[in-house]
Amino acid sequence: GAVVSQHPSRVICKSGTSVKIECRSLDFQATTMFWYRQFPKQSLMLMATSNEGSKATYEQGVEKDKFLINHASLTLSTLTVTSAHPEDSSFYICSARVTGGGEKLFFGSGTQLSVL
Amino acid sequence: DAKTTQPPSMDCAEGRAANLPCNHSTISGNEYVYWYRQIHSQGPQYIIHGLKNNETNEMASLIITEDRKSSTLILPHATLRDTAVYYCIADTSGTYKYIFGTGTRLKVLA
């Protein structure tokens, strides 16, 4: 099946710094990718839809200026958590759909962000 | 997207079939039912999906009721590595904005 690579798998940063998370589709093109956040013992919450070559669409309650999404190519989307604070500590997961076919999404392995 | 309801937890003996139910009584005619599972600290793994007909692949079988208001995921011979949280998702074809419920935490017992 298609592979989605997410990097880094774990990051620890100081409060106030920015962190970039990459999501790559390794063997397929993905016009659309999705970003999720998951707090401990909770389910995944959709944050935003990332569209190649256009602005991301954010879900209600998600601050677009805090969670910057860039989808500059058909195989790469990035999520930047700007001015991170401890409450941003969470498990971030991306997913991608094969452009032009297939009904299912493929998920990355996730990034555990810890803000000190 | 249709809301799905699943039992919060289930146990299954190793080697036995695990049957995980999902209720999606508000599903519409063009919404697929997807099953994913998530092992601790990993991204969700695709298992199977279907629209109307029952489906089977190398991992599992999906049984969808005729009225499509519920479905059952069957792991025919559960192993310890099948211990995970299983999510049932109903998605209108074309949106792919999966809405995850709370899922079922399956524990396979030795």
Contacts between the chains, C-beta under 8 A, distances in Angstrom:
chain1	res1	chain2	res2	distance
A	1	B	46	7.1
A	4	B	43	7.6
A	6	B	43	7.2
A	32	B	96	6.8
A	34	B	96	7.1
A	34	B	97	7.0
A	34	B	98	7.5
A	36	B	100	7.8
A	43	B	87	7.5
A	43	B	100	4.5
A	43	B	101	6.4
A	43	B	102	5.4
A	43	B	103	6.3
A	44	B	38	8.0
A	44	B	44	7.2
A	44	B	98	7.9
A	44	B	100	4.3
A	45	B	100	7.6
A	46	B	97	6.0
A	46	B	98	7.0
A	46	B	99	6.8
A	46	B	100	7.9
A	49	B	97	6.6
A	91	B	41	7.2
A	93	B	43	5.0
A	93	B	44	7.4
A	95	B	43	7.7
A	95	B	44	7.8
A	95	B	98	7.6
A	97	B	96	5.3
A	103	B	32	5.8
A	103	B	49	6.4
A	103	B	93	6.4
A	104	B	34	6.4
A	104	B	46	5.4
A	104	B	49	5.8
A	105	B	46	7.5
A	105	B	96	5.8
A	105	B	98	6.4
A	106	B	46	6.7
A	107	B	36	7.6
A	107	B	43	3.8
A	107	B	44	4.7
A	107	B	45	7.3
A	107	B	46	7.7
A	108	B	43	5.1
A	109	B	42	5.7
A	109	B	43	4.8
A	110	B	41	7.0
A	110	B	42	6.3
A	110	B	43	4.8
A	112	B	41	7.0
